[in-house]
Amino acid sequence: MKGSAADKVARDQAVVADRARGLPWAMVAERHGISERQARDAWSGRSVDLEQVPAREAIADELRRRDALLEDLALVADQTKNDSVRLGAIRTRHEVLKDRFALLQATGLTTPIALAGTSCQMKTITELIIGMLKRYDVDRADMEEVADLLEQSAWYTHAS
């Protein structure tokens, strides 16, 4: 008996999710009662022209994949009775967390670790400069221009 179109869409989504989690084609096909060829077709059918995928969407997808992997590893560590498996899952989880953070840094979604410690210093320097300009009676428009230049500079942007 053939399923409905909605059933096929749901199955294809599950196939894509399983494959995105890294399951091999044979296992994906077996889990969904289809051939490997059908599984591969479902996977390729989900593809979008990469030029049409906005960068933020691609990054969000990658973060979701890593989050799913983190959840799977947490479950493995929690449910296994084997200490070696638990330790392996914890170590792998740590590596995925580092990779996730590196992705956030590389895409500018978080402050690079090398600059994170200087954030307070940068803000203090900015406040000192503005204070000095006030002390020397620099007019407000010039102070705002200096503040804008500081905020636009690479070191201030990454430190915030």
N, C-alpha and C positions, 0 to 999 in steps of 0.2 A: 504494500500500500504506500502510495506516494504522499509525503507531507505537504502542507500548505506552503505558500510562498513565505509567509511569516516564519514558519518552522525552519525553512532553509536559511533565511536571513539570520535567525537566532543561532542556528548551527554554525554558519559561516563565521559569525562573530566569535563563537566559542573556539572555533578552529584557529582563528587569527590570534586570539588571546593565548591559547596554548602554545602556538608557534612563537609568539613574541616572548613567552616565558622561557623559550629555549628547548622545548620538547622536540625530539626527533620526529621526522615525517611519519615513520612507521607507527610510533606511539600516538601521534595526533590522529592519524587515520583510524587506528584501532579504537581509540576512545570515543570516536564519533560515528563508528560503523560505516565508514566510507573508504574508498580507495586512496592511496597516496596521491594519485593524480588529481582526484577531486579535492583533496586537502590543499595541494599546491595551487589549484585553480582558485580556491577560496582565498588563499593568501595573496595571490597576484591580483585578484579582483578587488582587494582592498587598497591597492596602491593608487596613489594620486601622483600626477605629474609633479615632481619635486620642485619645479619652478613655481608651482601654484601654492605650495605649502608655505604659509607665513613662518618666519623664523621662530616667533614666540610659540606657535602651535607645535612645531617640531621639538622645541625644547621642553614644552609641557608634556608631550608624548614620552620623551626620553625620561623625564623625571617620574612620570607615572609607571614606566617599565621598571625603573630602579626601585620605586616604592613597593611595587608588587613583589619584586625579588627580595627586598628587605622583609616583607611580611612572611613570605615563604620560608626564609631562613630563620626568622624568629619562631615560626611554628615548628620547624625541624628541631631547633635547639630546645624548645619547650617540651616536645612530645617524645623525643627519643630517650631510650633507656641506656644507650651506648654513649659513654663519656667521650670517646674519640669523635663520634659523629657530632655530638653537642659542641665540642671545642672547634671542630672544623666549621660548623655553621656560624659560630660566634666570630671566628676569625674572618670568614668570608663576608659576614655582615659588616664587620669593621672595614674591610676593603671596599665594599660597595658604598658605605657611608662616605669614605674618603673620595671615591670617584664621583659621588653625587655632589659633594661640596666643591670639588674641582670643576665640575660642570657649571655650578652656580657662579663660581669665580670667573671662569672663562667667558661666560656669557654676560658678565657685569651685573648679575642679579644679587650679588653679595660682595662685600669688600674683600679684596685680596688679603690673605692672612698677613702678608708682609707689611701692609699698610694699616691693618686693624688697630695695632697698638699705638699708632700715631694720631688717631682720630682726635683725642682730647687735646693733644699738643697743637694740632692744626687749628682747632677752634679757638684755643687760647691765643695763638699768634694772631689770628684774625681780629679777635677782640682787642688785643694790644695795639694793633695798627689803627683800628677805628678809634680807640681811645686817644692815641697820639694825634690823629687828625683833628679830633675835637679840641684837644688841648691847644693846638696851634690855630684854632679858629678857621679851619678849612671849611668852605661852604658846603652845605648839605648835598648839593648836586655832585660835587667832586668826591665826597665821601661815599655816596651811593655808587658812583662809577668805580671807585676802588673796591668796594664790597662786591660789586658785580664781577669785576675782573678776578677777584679771589675765588668767588664761587664757581666761576667757569674754568678755573685752572685745573689741570689734571690732578694735582696733589690734593686739592680741597675736595673735588668730586669723589675721589677714591677713599678719602679719609672719612667722609660723612657716613 
